[in-house]
Amino acid sequence: MGGIEDGADLASRREERRTHPRYPVDEDSLLVLVHCGLPMKARIVELSLEGCRIRTCEQFTGNPGQRVEACFKVKGFTFR
């Protein structure tokens, strides 16, 4: 699945702020834009104790601080 952004390009554009290690994953996920309840198919591609990186199948315009909810499974465990 092609992503909207290239992770290497994104990392080179801003300083790294995560303190926990990142782990690559490749799992289906569902991203919900909380303000409008719009669900979007996505893939979780990276996971750490502080967060995750998700690639959406469709491009959307988000705002800084916009609340989203991500639902996914990793090794049989469900996360939300």
All heavy atoms as a GROMACS GRO file, in nm:
protein
  631
    1MET      N    1   0.085  -0.117   0.000
    1MET     CA    2   0.000   0.000   0.000
    1MET      C    3   0.089   0.123   0.000
    1MET      O    4   0.177   0.136   0.082
    1MET     CB    5  -0.089  -0.002   0.124
    1MET     CG    6  -0.150   0.133   0.153
    1MET     SD    7  -0.237   0.136   0.309
    1MET     CE    8  -0.389   0.066   0.256
    2GLY      N    9   0.066   0.212  -0.090
    2GLY     CA   10   0.143   0.336  -0.094
    2GLY      C   11   0.091   0.433   0.010
    2GLY      O   12  -0.026   0.439   0.038
    3GLY      N   13   0.182   0.508   0.067
    3GLY     CA   14   0.143   0.604   0.170
    3GLY      C   15   0.134   0.743   0.115
    3GLY      O   16   0.184   0.773   0.007
    4ILE      N   17   0.074   0.829   0.190
    4ILE     CA   18   0.062   0.969   0.153
    4ILE      C   19   0.196   1.039   0.166
    4ILE      O   20   0.231   1.123   0.088
    4ILE     CB   21  -0.044   1.039   0.240
    4ILE    CG1   22  -0.180   0.970   0.225
    4ILE    CG2   23  -0.054   1.186   0.208
    4ILE    CD1   24  -0.238   0.971   0.085
    5GLU      N   25   0.273   1.001   0.265
    5GLU     CA   26   0.401   1.065   0.289
    5GLU      C   27   0.509   0.960   0.303
    5GLU      O   28   0.483   0.847   0.338
    5GLU     CB   29   0.396   1.150   0.415
    5GLU     CG   30   0.374   1.066   0.537
    5GLU     CD   31   0.352   1.146   0.662
    5GLU    OE1   32   0.298   1.255   0.654
    5GLU    OE2   33   0.393   1.097   0.768
    6ASP      N   34   0.631   0.996   0.273
    6ASP     CA   35   0.743   0.907   0.291
    6ASP      C   36   0.802   0.932   0.429
    6ASP      O   37   0.837   1.044   0.461
    6ASP     CB   38   0.847   0.933   0.181
    6ASP     CG   39   0.967   0.842   0.198
    6ASP    OD1   40   0.953   0.722   0.174
    6ASP    OD2   41   1.072   0.893   0.237
    7GLY      N   42   0.813   0.826   0.511
    7GLY     CA   43   0.859   0.841   0.648
    7GLY      C   44   0.998   0.902   0.660
    7GLY      O   45   1.025   0.980   0.749
    8ALA      N   46   1.089   0.866   0.568
    8ALA     CA   47   1.225   0.921   0.573
    8ALA      C   48   1.223   1.071   0.547
    8ALA      O   49   1.294   1.148   0.611
    8ALA     CB   50   1.314   0.850   0.471
    9ASP      N   51   1.139   1.113   0.452
    9ASP     CA   52   1.128   1.256   0.423
    9ASP      C   53   1.071   1.331   0.543
    9ASP      O   54   1.118   1.438   0.578
    9ASP     CB   55   1.038   1.282   0.302
    9ASP     CG   56   1.104   1.239   0.172
    9ASP    OD1   57   1.228   1.220   0.171
    9ASP    OD2   58   1.032   1.225   0.073
   10LEU      N   59   0.970   1.274   0.605
   10LEU     CA   60   0.908   1.338   0.721
   10LEU      C   61   1.009   1.352   0.834
   10LEU      O   62   1.020   1.457   0.896
   10LEU     CB   63   0.787   1.256   0.768
   10LEU     CG   64   0.711   1.311   0.886
   10LEU    CD1   65   0.647   1.444   0.851
   10LEU    CD2   66   0.604   1.213   0.929
   11ALA      N   67   1.085   1.246   0.861
   11ALA     CA   68   1.182   1.250   0.970
   11ALA      C   69   1.291   1.353   0.944
   11ALA      O   70   1.340   1.417   1.037
   11ALA     CB   71   1.243   1.112   0.990
   12SER      N   72   1.329   1.369   0.820
   12SER     CA   73   1.436   1.464   0.790
   12SER      C   74   1.387   1.608   0.801
   12SER      O   75   1.467   1.700   0.814
   12SER     CB   76   1.494   1.438   0.650
   12SER     OG   77   1.398   1.467   0.551
   13ARG      N   78   1.257   1.630   0.795
   13ARG     CA   79   1.203   1.766   0.801
   13ARG      C   80   1.182   1.816   0.942
   13ARG      O   81   1.163   1.934   0.963
   13ARG     CB   82   1.071   1.773   0.725
   13ARG     CG   83   1.092   1.772   0.575
   13ARG     CD   84   0.961   1.791   0.505
   13ARG     NE   85   0.897   1.659   0.499
   13ARG     CZ   86   0.770   1.639   0.474
   13ARG    NH1   87   0.690   1.739   0.454
   13ARG    NH2   88   0.721   1.519   0.468
   14ARG      N   89   1.177   1.729   1.041
   14ARG     CA   90   1.158   1.777   1.178
   14ARG      C   91   1.244   1.698   1.274
   14ARG      O   92   1.278   1.584   1.249
   14ARG     CB   93   1.011   1.774   1.215
   14ARG     CG   94   0.956   1.640   1.250
   14ARG     CD   95   0.815   1.657   1.297
   14ARG     NE   96   0.728   1.617   1.190
   14ARG     CZ   97   0.614   1.556   1.208
   14ARG    NH1   98   0.570   1.534   1.328
   14ARG    NH2   99   0.541   1.519   1.108
   15GLU      N  100   1.276   1.760   1.381
   15GLU     CA  101   1.362   1.699   1.482
   15GLU      C  102   1.288   1.586   1.554
   15GLU      O  103   1.170   1.596   1.584
   15GLU     CB  104   1.401   1.807   1.583
   15GLU     CG  105   1.496   1.759   1.689
   15GLU     CD  106   1.533   1.871   1.784
   15GLU    OE1  107   1.546   1.986   1.738
   15GLU    OE2  108   1.546   1.844   1.904
   16GLU      N  109   1.361   1.479   1.581
   16GLU     CA  110   1.304   1.365   1.651
   16GLU      C  111   1.269   1.404   1.795
   16GLU      O  112   1.352   1.459   1.865
   16GLU     CB  113   1.404   1.250   1.651
   16GLU     CG  114   1.356   1.128   1.727
   16GLU     CD  115   1.228   1.070   1.672
   16GLU    OE1  116   1.221   1.045   1.550
   16GLU    OE2  117   1.134   1.053   1.750
   17ARG      N  118   1.145   1.374   1.837
   17ARG     CA  119   1.103   1.408   1.973
   17ARG      C  120   1.066   1.287   2.057
   17ARG      O  121   1.050   1.298   2.177
   17ARG     CB  122   0.984   1.504   1.967
   17ARG     CG  123   1.021   1.638   1.906
   17ARG     CD  124   0.904   1.732   1.906
   17ARG     NE  125   0.799   1.677   1.820
   17ARG     CZ  126   0.678   1.728   1.808
   17ARG    NH1  127   0.645   1.834   1.876
   17ARG    NH2  128   0.589   1.674   1.727
   18ARG      N  129   1.054   1.172   1.996
   18ARG     CA  130   1.018   1.052   2.074
   18ARG      C  131   1.137   1.002   2.153
   18ARG      O  132   1.248   0.999   2.103
   18ARG     CB  133   0.969   0.941   1.982
   18ARG     CG  134   0.835   0.968   1.923
   18ARG     CD  135   0.784   0.843   1.858
   18ARG     NE  136   0.683   0.877   1.759
   18ARG     CZ  137   0.629   0.789   1.677
   18ARG    NH1  138   0.666   0.663   1.682
   18ARG    NH2  139   0.540   0.826   1.591
   19THR      N  140   1.111   0.958   2.274
   19THR     CA  141   1.218   0.906   2.359
   19THR      C  142   1.217   0.753   2.363
   19THR      O  143   1.316   0.693   2.401
   19THR     CB  144   1.207   0.960   2.502
   19THR    OG1  145   1.077   0.929   2.554
   19THR    CG2  146   1.227   1.111   2.504
   20HIS      N  147   1.106   0.692   2.325
   20HIS     CA  148   1.095   0.546   2.324
   20HIS      C  149   1.126   0.492   2.185
   20HIS      O  150   1.098   0.558   2.085
   20HIS     CB  151   0.955   0.503   2.367
   20HIS     CG  152   0.926   0.533   2.509
   20HIS    ND1  153   0.872   0.653   2.550
   20HIS    CD2  154   0.944   0.461   2.621
   20HIS    CE1  155   0.858   0.653   2.682
   20HIS    NE2  156   0.901   0.538   2.727
   21PRO      N  157   1.178   0.371   2.177
   21PRO     CA  158   1.208   0.312   2.046
   21PRO      C  159   1.081   0.288   1.965
   21PRO      O  160   0.974   0.262   2.021
   21PRO     CB  161   1.278   0.180   2.079
   21PRO     CG  162   1.256   0.155   2.222
   21PRO     CD  163   1.216   0.283   2.287
   22ARG      N  164   1.095   0.295   1.834
   22ARG     CA  165   0.985   0.268   1.741
   22ARG      C  166   0.999   0.127   1.687
   22ARG      O  167   1.109   0.081   1.663
   22ARG     CB  168   0.989   0.365   1.624
   22ARG     CG  169   0.972   0.507   1.663
   22ARG     CD  170   0.986   0.593   1.540
   22ARG     NE  171   0.982   0.734   1.578
   22ARG     CZ  172   0.964   0.831   1.491
   22ARG    NH1  173   0.949   0.805   1.364
   22ARG    NH2  174   0.960   0.955   1.532
   23TYR      N  175   0.886   0.060   1.666
   23TYR     CA  176   0.886  -0.076   1.612
   23TYR      C  177   0.801  -0.079   1.486
   23TYR      O  178   0.685  -0.035   1.487
   23TYR     CB  179   0.830  -0.174   1.715
   23TYR     CG  180   0.913  -0.178   1.840
   23TYR    CD1  181   0.878  -0.102   1.951
   23TYR    CD2  182   1.030  -0.253   1.844
   23TYR    CE1  183   0.956  -0.104   2.066
   23TYR    CE2  184   1.109  -0.255   1.959
   23TYR     CZ  185   1.071  -0.180   2.068
   23TYR     OH  186   1.149  -0.180   2.180
   24PRO      N  187   0.857  -0.130   1.377
   24PRO     CA  188   0.779  -0.136   1.253
   24PRO      C  189   0.671  -0.244   1.264
   24PRO      O  190   0.695  -0.352   1.318
   24PRO     CB  191   0.883  -0.173   1.147
   24PRO     CG  192   0.995  -0.236   1.222
   24PRO     CD  193   0.994  -0.178   1.360
   25VAL      N  194   0.553  -0.211   1.217
   25VAL     CA  195   0.441  -0.305   1.208
   25VAL      C  196   0.371  -0.279   1.075
   25VAL      O  197   0.395  -0.178   1.009
   25VAL     CB  198   0.340  -0.289   1.325
   25VAL    CG1  199   0.402  -0.327   1.456
   25VAL    CG2  200   0.286  -0.148   1.332
   26ASP      N  201   0.286  -0.370   1.035
   26ASP     CA  202   0.209  -0.353   0.912
   26ASP      C  203   0.074  -0.419   0.934
   26ASP      O  204   0.056  -0.537   0.907
   26ASP     CB  205   0.282  -0.415   0.793
   26ASP     CG  206   0.212  -0.390   0.661
   26ASP    OD1  207   0.133  -0.295   0.651
   26ASP    OD2  208   0.236  -0.468   0.567
   27GLU      N  209  -0.020  -0.343   0.990
   27GLU     CA  210  -0.150  -0.397   1.027
   27GLU      C  211  -0.262  -0.304   0.980
   27GLU      O  212  -0.244  -0.182   0.978
   27GLU     CB  213  -0.162  -0.413   1.179
   27GLU     CG  214  -0.064  -0.510   1.240
   27GLU     CD  215  -0.095  -0.655   1.210
   27GLU    OE1  216  -0.210  -0.686   1.172
   27GLU    OE2  217  -0.003  -0.737   1.224
   28ASP      N  218  -0.377  -0.362   0.947
   28ASP     CA  219  -0.496  -0.281   0.917
   28ASP      C  220  -0.534  -0.201   1.039
   28ASP      O  221  -0.515  -0.246   1.153
   28ASP     CB  222  -0.615  -0.370   0.880
   28ASP     CG  223  -0.601  -0.433   0.743
   28ASP    OD1  224  -0.538  -0.370   0.655
   28ASP    OD2  225  -0.654  -0.543   0.724
   29SER      N  226  -0.588  -0.083   1.018
   29SER     CA  227  -0.642  -0.004   1.129
   29SER      C  228  -0.758   0.078   1.078
   29SER      O  229  -0.783   0.088   0.958
   29SER     CB  230  -0.534   0.085   1.190
   29SER     OG  231  -0.496   0.186   1.100
   30LEU      N  232  -0.829   0.135   1.172
   30LEU     CA  233  -0.940   0.224   1.142
   30LEU      C  234  -0.914   0.353   1.215
   30LEU      O  235  -0.889   0.353   1.335
   30LEU     CB  236  -1.073   0.162   1.188
   30LEU     CG  237  -1.198   0.238   1.154
   30LEU    CD1  238  -1.218   0.244   1.002
   30LEU    CD2  239  -1.318   0.173   1.219
   31LEU      N  240  -0.916   0.462   1.143
   31LEU     CA  241  -0.893   0.594   1.200
   31LEU      C  242  -1.026   0.668   1.198
   31LEU      O  243  -1.091   0.676   1.094
   31LEU     CB  244  -0.789   0.669   1.116
   31LEU     CG  245  -0.741   0.803   1.170
   31LEU    CD1  246  -0.661   0.783   1.297
   31LEU    CD2  247  -0.656   0.872   1.065
   32VAL      N  248  -1.069   0.719   1.313
   32VAL     CA  249  -1.196   0.791   1.322
   32VAL      C  250  -1.167   0.937   1.356
   32VAL      O  251  -1.100   0.965   1.455
   32VAL     CB  252  -1.289   0.729   1.429
   32VAL    CG1  253  -1.418   0.808   1.439
   32VAL    CG2  254  -1.317   0.583   1.397
   33LEU      N  255  -1.216   1.028   1.272
   33LEU     CA  256  -1.206   1.171   1.300
   33LEU      C  257  -1.318   1.204   1.398
   33LEU      O  258  -1.435   1.202   1.362
   33LEU     CB  259  -1.219   1.252   1.172
   33LEU     CG  260  -1.121   1.213   1.060
   33LEU    CD1  261  -1.149   1.295   0.935
   33LEU    CD2  262  -0.979   1.231   1.106
   34VAL      N  263  -1.282   1.232   1.522
   34VAL     CA  264  -1.379   1.242   1.631
   34VAL      C  265  -1.482   1.352   1.608
   34VAL      O  266  -1.601   1.333   1.634
   34VAL     CB  267  -1.306   1.261   1.766
   34VAL    CG1  268  -1.405   1.286   1.878
   34VAL    CG2  269  -1.220   1.139   1.796
   35HIS      N  270  -1.442   1.467   1.556
   35HIS     CA  271  -1.536   1.578   1.542
   35HIS      C  272  -1.650   1.550   1.446
   35HIS      O  273  -1.757   1.607   1.458
   35HIS     CB  274  -1.462   1.706   1.500
   35HIS     CG  275  -1.419   1.708   1.357
   35HIS    ND1  276  -1.308   1.640   1.312
   35HIS    CD2  277  -1.473   1.770   1.249
   35HIS    CE1  278  -1.296   1.661   1.182
   35HIS    NE2  279  -1.394   1.738   1.141
   36CYS      N  280  -1.631   1.459   1.350
   36CYS     CA  281  -1.739   1.430   1.256
   36CYS      C  282  -1.775   1.282   1.251
   36CYS      O  283  -1.866   1.244   1.178
   36CYS     CB  284  -1.703   1.482   1.117
   36CYS     SG  285  -1.560   1.403   1.045
   37GLY      N  286  -1.705   1.198   1.327
   37GLY     CA  287  -1.736   1.056   1.331
   37GLY      C  288  -1.703   0.982   1.203
   37GLY      O  289  -1.752   0.873   1.180
   38LEU      N  290  -1.621   1.041   1.118
   38LEU     CA  291  -1.588   0.982   0.989
   38LEU      C  292  -1.481   0.874   1.004
   38LEU      O  293  -1.368   0.904   1.042
   38LEU     CB  294  -1.537   1.092   0.894
   38LEU     CG  295  -1.493   1.049   0.756
   38LEU    CD1  296  -1.612   0.999   0.676
   38LEU    CD2  297  -1.427   1.165   0.684
   39PRO      N  298  -1.514   0.747   0.973
   39PRO     CA  299  -1.412   0.642   0.979
   39PRO      C  300  -1.334   0.633   0.848
   39PRO      O  301  -1.389   0.654   0.741
   39PRO     CB  302  -1.494   0.515   1.002
   39PRO     CG  303  -1.625   0.544   0.939
   39PRO     CD  304  -1.648   0.693   0.952
   40MET      N  305  -1.205   0.606   0.858
   40MET     CA  306  -1.120   0.592   0.740
   40MET      C  307  -1.036   0.466   0.754
   40MET      O  308  -0.980   0.440   0.860
   40MET     CB  309  -1.024   0.711   0.729
   40MET     CG  310  -1.089   0.845   0.721
   40MET     SD  311  -0.966   0.976   0.710
   40MET     CE  312  -0.923   0.959   0.538
   41LYS      N  313  -1.026   0.389   0.645
   41LYS     CA  314  -0.936   0.274   0.645
   41LYS      C  315  -0.793   0.326   0.643
   41LYS      O  316  -0.762   0.424   0.578
   41LYS     CB  317  -0.960   0.188   0.522
   41LYS     CG  318  -1.089   0.111   0.527
   41LYS     CD  319  -1.100   0.020   0.407
   41LYS     CE  320  -1.230  -0.058   0.410
   41LYS     NZ  321  -1.241  -0.146   0.294
   42ALA      N  322  -0.706   0.256   0.716
   42ALA     CA  323  -0.567   0.298   0.727
   42ALA      C  324  -0.480   0.177   0.759
   42ALA      O  325  -0.530   0.065   0.776
   42ALA     CB  326  -0.552   0.405   0.834
   43ARG      N  327  -0.349   0.199   0.766
   43ARG     CA  328  -0.253   0.097   0.808
   43ARG      C  329  -0.165   0.157   0.916
   43ARG      O  330  -0.119   0.269   0.902
   43ARG     CB  331  -0.162   0.053   0.693
   43ARG     CG  332  -0.235   0.001   0.577
   43ARG     CD  333  -0.230  -0.140   0.539
   43ARG     NE  334  -0.144  -0.239   0.592
   43ARG     CZ  335  -0.190  -0.360   0.622
   43ARG    NH1  336  -0.317  -0.389   0.612
   43ARG    NH2  337  -0.108  -0.453   0.663
   44ILE      N  338  -0.144   0.082   1.021
   44ILE     CA  339  -0.048   0.125   1.122
   44ILE      C  340   0.088   0.071   1.077
   44ILE      O  341   0.100  -0.047   1.043
   44ILE     CB  342  -0.085   0.080   1.264
   44ILE    CG1  343   0.019   0.128   1.362
   44ILE    CG2  344  -0.106  -0.068   1.272
   44ILE    CD1  345  -0.024   0.121   1.505
   45VAL      N  346   0.187   0.158   1.069
   45VAL     CA  347   0.317   0.120   1.015
   45VAL      C  348   0.429   0.131   1.117
   45VAL      O  349   0.540   0.085   1.093
   45VAL     CB  350   0.352   0.201   0.888
   45VAL    CG1  351   0.252   0.170   0.777
   45VAL    CG2  352   0.356   0.350   0.916
   46GLU      N  353   0.401   0.191   1.232
   46GLU     CA  354   0.503   0.207   1.334
   46GLU      C  355   0.436   0.222   1.470
   46GLU      O  356   0.331   0.284   1.481
   46GLU     CB  357   0.583   0.334   1.302
   46GLU     CG  358   0.716   0.342   1.368
   46GLU     CD  359   0.790   0.464   1.316
   46GLU    OE1  360   0.759   0.574   1.361
   46GLU    OE2  361   0.876   0.445   1.231
   47LEU      N  362   0.498   0.166   1.574
   47LEU     CA  363   0.439   0.167   1.707
   47LEU      C  364   0.548   0.191   1.811
   47LEU      O  365   0.658   0.139   1.800
   47LEU     CB  366   0.372   0.031   1.733
   47LEU     CG  367   0.289   0.013   1.857
   47LEU    CD1  368   0.170   0.109   1.856
   47LEU    CD2  369   0.239  -0.130   1.866
   48SER      N  370   0.517   0.274   1.910
   48SER     CA  371   0.606   0.296   2.023
   48SER      C  372   0.520   0.313   2.148
   48SER      O  373   0.398   0.320   2.139
   48SER     CB  374   0.694   0.420   2.001
   48SER     OG  375   0.623   0.538   2.028
   49LEU      N  376   0.583   0.322   2.264
   49LEU     CA  377   0.507   0.344   2.387
   49LEU      C  378   0.439   0.480   2.389
   49LEU      O  379   0.343   0.501   2.463
   49LEU     CB  380   0.597   0.330   2.510
   49LEU     CG  381   0.643   0.188   2.541
   49LEU    CD1  382   0.741   0.189   2.658
   49LEU    CD2  383   0.524   0.099   2.572
   50GLU      N  384   0.488   0.575   2.311
   50GLU     CA  385   0.433   0.710   2.310
   50GLU      C  386   0.330   0.734   2.200
   50GLU      O  387   0.262   0.836   2.201
   50GLU     CB  388   0.545   0.812   2.292
   50GLU     CG  389   0.641   0.815   2.408
   50GLU     CD  390   0.755   0.912   2.385
   50GLU    OE1  391   0.809   0.914   2.273
   50GLU    OE2  392   0.789   0.984   2.479
   51GLY      N  393   0.321   0.644   2.105
   51GLY     CA  394   0.227   0.668   1.996
   51GLY      C  395   0.248   0.574   1.880
   51GLY      O  396   0.308   0.468   1.894
   52CYS      N  397   0.198   0.615   1.764
   52CYS     CA  398   0.208   0.531   1.646
   52CYS      C  399   0.208   0.618   1.521
   52CYS      O  400   0.175   0.736   1.526
   52CYS     CB  401   0.093   0.431   1.640
   52CYS     SG  402  -0.070   0.507   1.630
   53ARG      N  403   0.248   0.558   1.411
   53ARG     CA  404   0.240   0.624   1.280
   53ARG      C  405   0.140   0.546   1.196
   53ARG      O  406   0.149   0.423   1.186
   53ARG     CB  407   0.375   0.627   1.211
   53ARG     CG  408   0.366   0.690   1.071
   53ARG     CD  409   0.500   0.710   1.010
   53ARG     NE  410   0.565   0.816   1.087
   53ARG     CZ  411   0.693   0.841   1.082
   53ARG    NH1  412   0.774   0.769   1.008
   53ARG    NH2  413   0.746   0.940   1.154
   54ILE      N  414   0.044   0.618   1.141
   54ILE     CA  415  -0.062   0.556   1.062
   54ILE      C  416  -0.064   0.621   0.925
   54ILE      O  417  -0.052   0.742   0.912
   54ILE     CB  418  -0.199   0.575   1.132
   54ILE    CG1  419  -0.200   0.502   1.265
   54ILE    CG2  420  -0.312   0.528   1.042
   54ILE    CD1  421  -0.326   0.519   1.344
   55ARG      N  422  -0.080   0.539   0.824
   55ARG     CA  423  -0.096   0.589   0.687
   55ARG      C  424  -0.240   0.565   0.645
   55ARG      O  425  -0.290   0.453   0.654
   55ARG     CB  426  -0.002   0.516   0.592
   55ARG     CG  427   0.141   0.553   0.616
   55ARG     CD  428   0.220   0.539   0.489
   55ARG     NE  429   0.352   0.598   0.510
   55ARG     CZ  430   0.464   0.535   0.491
   55ARG    NH1  431   0.463   0.411   0.449
   55ARG    NH2  432   0.578   0.596   0.512
   56THR      N  433  -0.305   0.670   0.601
   56THR     CA  434  -0.443   0.658   0.555
   56THR      C  435  -0.446   0.617   0.409
   56THR      O  436  -0.353   0.645   0.333
   56THR     CB  437  -0.520   0.790   0.573
   56THR    OG1  438  -0.454   0.893   0.500
   56THR    CG2  439  -0.529   0.828   0.720
   57CYS      N  440  -0.554   0.551   0.369
   57CYS     CA  441  -0.571   0.511   0.229
   57CYS      C  442  -0.611   0.632   0.145
   57CYS      O  443  -0.582   0.637   0.027
   57CYS     CB  444  -0.676   0.402   0.219
   57CYS     SG  445  -0.631   0.252   0.308
   58GLU      N  446  -0.682   0.726   0.206
   58GLU     CA  447  -0.725   0.847   0.138
   58GLU      C  448  -0.663   0.968   0.207
   58GLU      O  449  -0.646   0.968   0.328
   58GLU     CB  450  -0.878   0.862   0.146
   58GLU     CG  451  -0.954   0.748   0.084
   58GLU     CD  452  -1.103   0.762   0.108
   58GLU    OE1  453  -1.153   0.876   0.118
   58GLU    OE2  454  -1.170   0.658   0.119
   59GLN      N  455  -0.633   1.069   0.128
   59GLN     CA  456  -0.579   1.191   0.187
   59GLN      C  457  -0.692   1.270   0.251
   59GLN      O  458  -0.804   1.273   0.201
   59GLN     CB  459  -0.511   1.275   0.080
   59GLN     CG  460  -0.434   1.391   0.136
   59GLN     CD  461  -0.347   1.458   0.031
   59GLN    OE1  462  -0.352   1.424  -0.085
   59GLN    NE2  463  -0.268   1.553   0.074
   60PHE      N  464  -0.663   1.333   0.364
   60PHE     CA  465  -0.761   1.419   0.429
   60PHE      C  466  -0.688   1.536   0.491
   60PHE      O  467  -0.569   1.529   0.518
   60PHE     CB  468  -0.844   1.344   0.534
   60PHE     CG  469  -0.768   1.310   0.658
   60PHE    CD1  470  -0.776   1.390   0.771
   60PHE    CD2  471  -0.689   1.196   0.664
   60PHE    CE1  472  -0.706   1.358   0.885
   60PHE    CE2  473  -0.620   1.163   0.778
   60PHE     CZ  474  -0.628   1.244   0.890
   61THR      N  475  -0.760   1.643   0.512
   61THR     CA  476  -0.702   1.762   0.572
   61THR      C  477  -0.732   1.760   0.721
   61THR      O  478  -0.848   1.762   0.760
   61THR     CB  479  -0.759   1.890   0.508
   61THR    OG1  480  -0.736   1.884   0.368
   61THR    CG2  481  -0.694   2.013   0.566
   62GLY      N  482  -0.628   1.754   0.800
   62GLY     CA  483  -0.645   1.757   0.945
   62GLY      C  484  -0.589   1.887   1.000
   62GLY      O  485  -0.513   1.957   0.934
   63ASN      N  486  -0.629   1.918   1.118
   63ASN     CA  487  -0.581   2.038   1.185
   63ASN      C  488  -0.497   1.999   1.306
   63ASN      O  489  -0.526   1.898   1.371
   63ASN     CB  490  -0.700   2.124   1.232
   63ASN     CG  491  -0.785   2.171   1.118
   63ASN    OD1  492  -0.732   2.215   1.016
   63ASN    ND2  493  -0.916   2.160   1.132
   64PRO      N  494  -0.395   2.078   1.340
   64PRO     CA  495  -0.319   2.048   1.462
   64PRO      C  496  -0.412   2.041   1.582
   64PRO      O  497  -0.501   2.125   1.597
   64PRO     CB  498  -0.222   2.166   1.473
   64PRO     CG  499  -0.210   2.219   1.334
   64PRO     CD  500  -0.345   2.196   1.270
   65GLY      N  501  -0.396   1.939   1.661
   65GLY     CA  502  -0.480   1.922   1.780
   65GLY      C  503  -0.613   1.856   1.752
   65GLY      O  504  -0.692   1.834   1.844
   66GLN      N  505  -0.640   1.822   1.626
   66GLN     CA  506  -0.766   1.756   1.592
   66GLN      C  507  -0.766   1.616   1.654
   66GLN      O  508  -0.669   1.543   1.643
   66GLN     CB  509  -0.780   1.744   1.440
   66GLN     CG  510  -0.908   1.677   1.397
   66GLN     CD  511  -0.921   1.675   1.246
   66GLN    OE1  512  -0.839   1.731   1.174
   66GLN    NE2  513  -1.022   1.609   1.197
   67ARG      N  514  -0.873   1.582   1.723
   67ARG     CA  515  -0.882   1.452   1.790
   67ARG      C  516  -0.914   1.343   1.690
   67ARG      O  517  -1.002   1.358   1.606
   67ARG     CB  518  -0.988   1.457   1.899
   67ARG     CG  519  -0.945   1.546   2.015
   67ARG     CD  520  -1.045   1.543   2.128
   67ARG     NE  521  -1.062   1.406   2.175
   67ARG     CZ  522  -1.178   1.359   2.223
   67ARG    NH1  523  -1.282   1.435   2.232
   67ARG    NH2  524  -1.186   1.235   2.264
   68VAL      N  525  -0.839   1.234   1.700
   68VAL     CA  526  -0.864   1.115   1.620
   68VAL      C  527  -0.861   0.994   1.712
   68VAL      O  528  -0.804   0.998   1.821
   68VAL     CB  529  -0.760   1.098   1.506
   68VAL    CG1  530  -0.767   1.212   1.408
   68VAL    CG2  531  -0.621   1.081   1.561
   69GLU      N  532  -0.924   0.889   1.669
   69GLU     CA  533  -0.922   0.763   1.742
   69GLU      C  534  -0.874   0.656   1.646
   69GLU      O  535  -0.923   0.646   1.534
   69GLU     CB  536  -1.062   0.730   1.793
   69GLU     CG  537  -1.068   0.605   1.875
   69GLU     CD  538  -1.207   0.583   1.933
   69GLU    OE1  539  -1.249   0.662   2.018
   69GLU    OE2  540  -1.270   0.484   1.891
   70ALA      N  541  -0.777   0.579   1.688
   70ALA     CA  542  -0.723   0.471   1.606
   70ALA      C  543  -0.756   0.337   1.670
   70ALA      O  544  -0.739   0.320   1.790
   70ALA     CB  545  -0.572   0.486   1.591
   71CYS      N  546  -0.803   0.244   1.589
   71CYS     CA  547  -0.834   0.109   1.636
   71CYS      C  548  -0.755   0.011   1.550
   71CYS      O  549  -0.760   0.018   1.428
   71CYS     CB  550  -0.983   0.080   1.620
   71CYS     SG  551  -1.089   0.199   1.703
   72PHE      N  552  -0.680  -0.080   1.616
   72PHE     CA  553  -0.598  -0.174   1.541
   72PHE      C  554  -0.563  -0.293   1.630
   72PHE      O  555  -0.580  -0.289   1.752
   72PHE     CB  556  -0.471  -0.108   1.488
   72PHE     CG  557  -0.386  -0.043   1.593
   72PHE    CD1  558  -0.284  -0.114   1.655
   72PHE    CD2  559  -0.408   0.089   1.630
   72PHE    CE1  560  -0.205  -0.053   1.752
   72PHE    CE2  561  -0.329   0.150   1.726
   72PHE     CZ  562  -0.227   0.079   1.788
   73LYS      N  563  -0.514  -0.400   1.567
   73LYS     CA  564  -0.466  -0.518   1.638
   73LYS      C  565  -0.320  -0.539   1.603
   73LYS      O  566  -0.280  -0.523   1.488
   73LYS     CB  567  -0.544  -0.642   1.596
   73LYS     CG  568  -0.681  -0.652   1.653
   73LYS     CD  569  -0.744  -0.785   1.619
   73LYS     CE  570  -0.882  -0.793   1.679
   73LYS     NZ  571  -0.944  -0.924   1.656
   74VAL      N  572  -0.241  -0.578   1.702
   74VAL     CA  573  -0.102  -0.615   1.682
   74VAL      C  574  -0.079  -0.745   1.758
   74VAL      O  575  -0.104  -0.751   1.879
   74VAL     CB  576  -0.005  -0.505   1.731
   74VAL    CG1  577   0.138  -0.551   1.721
   74VAL    CG2  578  -0.026  -0.376   1.654
   75LYS      N  579  -0.038  -0.847   1.687
   75LYS     CA  580  -0.013  -0.980   1.745
   75LYS      C  581  -0.132  -1.030   1.826
   75LYS      O  582  -0.118  -1.086   1.934
   75LYS     CB  583   0.114  -0.979   1.830
   75LYS     CG  584   0.239  -0.957   1.748
   75LYS     CD  585   0.363  -0.979   1.831
   75LYS     CE  586   0.483  -0.967   1.739
   75LYS     NZ  587   0.607  -1.003   1.807
   76GLY      N  588  -0.252  -1.005   1.774
   76GLY     CA  589  -0.374  -1.055   1.837
   76GLY      C  590  -0.430  -0.967   1.948
   76GLY      O  591  -0.537  -0.995   1.999
   77PHE      N  592  -0.360  -0.861   1.987
   77PHE     CA  593  -0.408  -0.770   2.091
   77PHE      C  594  -0.475  -0.649   2.027
   77PHE      O  595  -0.417  -0.586   1.938
   77PHE     CB  596  -0.293  -0.723   2.182
   77PHE     CG  597  -0.237  -0.833   2.266
   77PHE    CD1  598  -0.123  -0.901   2.225
   77PHE    CD2  599  -0.296  -0.868   2.386
   77PHE    CE1  600  -0.069  -1.003   2.303
   77PHE    CE2  601  -0.244  -0.970   2.464
   77PHE     CZ  602  -0.130  -1.038   2.422
   78THR      N  603  -0.593  -0.615   2.074
   78THR     CA  604  -0.667  -0.501   2.021
   78THR      C  605  -0.629  -0.375   2.097
   78THR      O  606  -0.623  -0.375   2.220
   78THR     CB  607  -0.818  -0.525   2.033
   78THR    OG1  608  -0.852  -0.644   1.960
   78THR    CG2  609  -0.897  -0.409   1.975
   79PHE      N  610  -0.603  -0.268   2.021
   79PHE     CA  611  -0.571  -0.136   2.079
   79PHE      C  612  -0.672  -0.035   2.030
   79PHE      O  613  -0.721  -0.042   1.919
   79PHE     CB  614  -0.430  -0.090   2.036
   79PHE     CG  615  -0.320  -0.175   2.092
   79PHE    CD1  616  -0.278  -0.288   2.024
   79PHE    CD2  617  -0.259  -0.140   2.212
   79PHE    CE1  618  -0.176  -0.366   2.074
   79PHE    CE2  619  -0.157  -0.218   2.262
   79PHE     CZ  620  -0.115  -0.332   2.193
   80ARG      N  621  -0.700   0.064   2.114
   80ARG     CA  622  -0.789   0.175   2.075
   80ARG      C  623  -0.738   0.301   2.138
   80ARG      O  624  -0.708   0.306   2.254
   80ARG     CB  625  -0.930   0.144   2.124
   80ARG     CG  626  -1.028   0.252   2.092
   80ARG     CD  627  -1.166   0.210   2.131
   80ARG     NE  628  -1.252   0.326   2.126
   80ARG     CZ  629  -1.366   0.334   2.187
   80ARG    NH1  630  -1.410   0.232   2.256
   80ARG    NH2  631  -1.439   0.441   2.179
   0.00000   0.00000   0.00000
